Amino acid sequence: MNATRPRFGPVRAALLTAVLAFVALGATAFAEEVEEPPVKEKSAFGPIQKRLYRMDHELSFGWSYLPLDAYYKGYGLALSYTIHFDHVWAIELVRLGWTWNVDSNLKTKLIDQMPDISPAEFPAVVLFENTNVLFKMLYGKQTFLNRMVLHFELFASGGVSLVFRNPFNIHELDMENSRYELGLNLGIGCRFWIDPDWSLRVDLRDTLLLLSFNRGFDDQLPKNAAEIGISISYNL
């Protein structure tokens, strides 16, 4: 028998109202404490306000998800270091990632129902490294419920990627069927600032694997490896 949920009583309602009021007041205070930069730049469209936030040396750590392959889904972590030269250009010098791969129902059925098919025939991304150029094409700000100002930017990325693929996860690698591959990495992303030092970053990337270092033309390339990344960034 399912237990009946307790009613949302007046005490809990009062506590929830107090918490929401505290959050709203904090957000309002944050919005009021931020000093807007002076307007110093002009264009054909009128005066342009300079950026309030800027990045210099960015260290990011976050979550990675590989959803594209029909035979597995990858869940992992990524660590990156990016050098920002100005408001437009930056280089993601190194981005290292690791994924834990979970077999799909399709892969499980193929292996169970067809004895000639081996798990070694389904290599998945286990480790990857990206080096990209970032083009920061849009910066703006919006108000949220007239309580706080959200600063954000939109950027595109492109570069090279080194990928290690294996039929099994890191604790049971099959080195005889490992693949070391090179590809092109393209993507788009956005950033939301929490404060001048911390920001939330979202990346959508697609790596097109073109060349295998250890298997020549025996492997079936080119092959796509799409990725969704969410990370927290610190401005060093």
C-alpha positions as CSV (number, residue, x, y, z in Angstrom):
1,M,0.0,0.0,0.0
2,N,1.3,3.4,-0.9
3,A,1.8,5.9,1.9
4,T,-0.3,9.1,1.8
5,R,1.9,12.1,1.3
6,P,1.6,14.7,4.1
7,R,-0.1,17.9,3.3
8,F,1.9,21.0,2.5
9,G,1.1,22.8,5.8
10,P,1.3,26.5,6.7
11,V,4.7,26.0,8.5
12,R,6.3,24.5,5.4
13,A,4.7,27.2,3.2
14,A,6.1,29.9,5.4
15,L,9.6,28.4,5.4
16,L,9.5,28.1,1.6
17,T,8.3,31.7,1.2
18,A,11.2,32.9,3.5
19,V,13.8,30.9,1.5
20,L,12.4,32.3,-1.8
21,A,12.4,35.8,-0.4
22,F,16.0,35.4,0.8
23,V,17.1,34.2,-2.7
24,A,15.3,37.1,-4.4
25,L,16.8,39.7,-2.1
26,G,20.3,38.2,-2.6
27,A,19.8,38.3,-6.4
28,T,18.6,41.9,-6.2
29,A,21.6,42.8,-4.1
30,F,23.9,41.2,-6.6
31,A,22.3,43.0,-9.4
32,E,22.6,46.4,-7.6
33,E,26.2,45.9,-6.5
34,V,27.6,45.3,-10.0
35,E,29.0,48.4,-11.5
36,E,28.3,48.8,-15.2
37,P,31.4,49.8,-17.2
38,P,31.3,53.2,-18.9
39,V,30.3,53.5,-22.5
40,K,33.5,54.3,-24.4
41,E,33.0,52.6,-27.8
42,K,30.8,54.0,-30.6
43,S,29.6,52.4,-33.8
44,A,27.1,53.0,-36.7
45,F,24.4,51.6,-34.4
46,G,25.2,54.0,-31.5
47,P,27.2,53.6,-28.3
48,I,28.4,50.1,-27.3
49,Q,28.9,49.3,-23.6
50,K,32.1,47.5,-22.9
51,R,32.0,44.0,-21.4
52,L,31.6,43.8,-17.6
53,Y,33.3,40.3,-17.4
54,R,36.3,39.0,-19.3
55,M,38.3,35.8,-19.2
56,D,42.1,35.5,-19.1
57,H,43.3,32.0,-18.1
58,E,40.3,29.6,-17.8
59,L,40.3,26.3,-16.0
60,S,37.2,24.1,-16.6
61,F,36.0,20.9,-15.1
62,G,32.7,19.2,-16.0
63,W,30.5,16.4,-17.3
64,S,30.6,14.9,-20.7
65,Y,27.9,12.9,-22.6
66,L,28.4,11.0,-25.9
67,P,24.8,10.3,-27.3
68,L,25.3,9.6,-31.0
69,D,26.5,6.0,-31.4
70,A,23.8,3.4,-31.8
71,Y,25.8,0.7,-29.9
72,Y,26.8,2.6,-26.7
73,K,26.3,5.8,-24.7
74,G,29.3,7.5,-23.1
75,Y,29.2,9.2,-19.7
76,G,32.4,10.9,-18.5
77,L,34.4,13.8,-17.2
78,A,36.5,16.5,-18.9
79,L,39.2,18.9,-17.8
80,S,40.4,21.8,-19.9
81,Y,42.7,24.9,-19.9
82,T,41.9,27.8,-22.2
83,I,43.9,31.0,-22.9
84,H,41.8,34.1,-23.8
85,F,43.7,36.7,-25.8
86,D,40.9,39.3,-26.1
87,H,37.1,39.6,-26.3
88,V,37.0,37.7,-29.6
89,W,39.7,35.0,-29.7
90,A,40.9,32.2,-27.4
91,I,42.7,28.9,-27.6
92,E,41.5,25.9,-25.8
93,L,45.1,24.6,-25.4
94,V,44.2,21.2,-24.0
95,R,41.0,19.4,-23.1
96,L,41.3,15.9,-21.7
97,G,38.3,13.6,-21.3
98,W,37.4,10.1,-20.2
99,T,34.1,8.3,-20.7
100,W,32.4,5.3,-19.2
101,N,30.5,3.5,-21.9
102,V,27.2,1.7,-21.4
103,D,26.0,-0.8,-24.1
104,S,22.8,-0.1,-25.9
105,N,20.0,-2.7,-26.3
106,L,20.9,-3.0,-30.0
107,K,24.5,-4.1,-29.2
108,T,23.4,-6.6,-26.6
109,K,20.8,-8.2,-28.9
110,L,23.3,-8.5,-31.8
111,I,25.9,-10.2,-29.6
112,D,23.4,-12.5,-28.0
113,Q,21.6,-13.5,-31.2
114,M,24.5,-13.7,-33.6
115,P,27.4,-15.9,-32.3
116,D,29.7,-14.6,-35.1
117,I,29.7,-11.1,-33.7
118,S,32.2,-10.3,-31.0
119,P,32.2,-7.3,-28.6
120,A,35.6,-6.4,-30.1
121,E,33.8,-5.2,-33.2
122,F,32.3,-2.3,-31.3
123,P,35.1,0.1,-30.3
124,A,33.9,3.1,-28.3
125,V,35.6,6.4,-27.2
126,V,37.4,5.9,-23.9
127,L,39.9,8.8,-23.8
128,F,40.0,12.0,-25.9
129,E,42.0,15.2,-26.2
130,N,40.9,18.4,-28.0
131,T,42.8,21.5,-29.0
132,N,40.6,24.2,-30.4
133,V,40.4,27.8,-31.4
134,L,37.4,29.7,-29.9
135,F,35.7,32.5,-31.7
136,K,33.6,34.5,-29.3
137,M,31.0,36.0,-31.6
138,L,28.3,37.3,-29.2
139,Y,28.2,38.8,-25.7
140,G,25.1,40.2,-24.1
141,K,23.1,40.5,-20.9
142,Q,19.5,40.0,-19.9
143,T,17.4,40.6,-16.8
144,F,15.8,37.7,-15.0
145,L,12.5,38.7,-13.4
146,N,13.8,42.2,-13.1
147,R,15.8,41.0,-10.1
148,M,19.3,40.1,-11.5
149,V,21.3,40.6,-14.7
150,L,22.6,37.6,-16.5
151,H,25.8,38.0,-18.6
152,F,26.4,35.5,-21.3
153,E,28.4,34.9,-24.5
154,L,28.1,32.6,-27.5
155,F,31.1,31.1,-29.2
156,A,32.2,28.7,-31.9
157,S,35.1,26.2,-31.6
158,G,37.2,24.3,-34.1
159,G,40.4,22.3,-34.0
160,V,41.9,18.8,-33.8
161,S,41.1,15.8,-31.6
162,L,43.1,12.8,-30.6
163,V,40.8,9.8,-29.6
164,F,41.5,6.4,-28.0
165,R,38.8,3.9,-28.8
166,N,38.4,0.5,-27.2
167,P,35.6,-2.2,-27.1
168,F,35.8,-2.2,-23.3
169,N,36.0,0.3,-20.5
170,I,39.2,1.5,-18.8
171,H,39.4,-1.4,-16.2
172,E,39.3,-4.2,-18.8
173,L,40.9,-2.8,-22.0
174,D,41.4,-5.0,-25.0
175,M,44.7,-3.6,-26.3
176,E,44.7,-5.8,-29.4
177,N,41.6,-4.1,-30.6
178,S,42.5,-0.5,-29.5
179,R,42.3,2.3,-32.0
180,Y,44.4,5.6,-31.9
181,E,42.7,8.1,-34.1
182,L,42.9,11.7,-35.3
183,G,40.0,13.9,-36.2
184,L,38.6,17.4,-36.7
185,N,36.6,18.9,-33.9
186,L,33.8,21.5,-34.5
187,G,31.3,22.9,-32.1
188,I,29.3,25.7,-30.6
189,G,28.9,26.8,-27.0
190,C,27.7,29.4,-24.5
191,R,28.8,30.7,-21.2
192,F,26.8,32.2,-18.3
193,W,28.7,34.2,-15.7
194,I,28.0,33.6,-12.0
195,D,30.5,36.3,-10.9
196,P,33.7,37.7,-12.3
197,D,35.7,34.6,-11.5
198,W,33.2,31.7,-12.0
199,S,31.0,30.8,-15.0
200,L,28.9,28.0,-16.3
201,R,29.9,26.7,-19.8
202,V,27.9,24.5,-22.2
203,D,29.5,22.9,-25.2
204,L,28.0,21.0,-28.2
205,R,30.8,19.3,-30.2
206,D,31.2,16.9,-33.1
207,T,34.4,15.1,-33.8
208,L,34.9,13.6,-37.3
209,L,37.5,10.8,-37.0
210,L,39.5,10.7,-40.2
211,L,42.8,8.8,-39.6
212,S,43.8,5.7,-37.6
213,F,47.4,5.6,-36.4
214,N,47.6,1.9,-35.7
215,R,45.1,0.2,-38.0
216,G,45.6,2.0,-41.3
217,F,42.6,1.7,-43.6
218,D,41.3,-1.4,-42.0
219,D,39.1,0.6,-39.7
220,Q,35.8,2.1,-41.0
221,L,36.5,5.8,-41.1
222,P,35.4,8.5,-41.2
223,K,33.2,8.2,-38.1
224,N,31.4,10.8,-36.0
225,A,31.6,11.2,-32.2
226,A,29.2,13.9,-30.9
227,E,29.5,15.3,-27.4
228,I,27.5,17.4,-25.0
229,G,29.6,19.0,-22.2
230,I,28.5,21.0,-19.2
231,S,31.3,22.4,-17.0
232,I,32.1,25.0,-14.3
233,S,34.9,27.4,-15.2
234,Y,37.3,29.4,-13.0
235,N,39.1,32.5,-14.3
236,L,42.7,32.3,-13.0
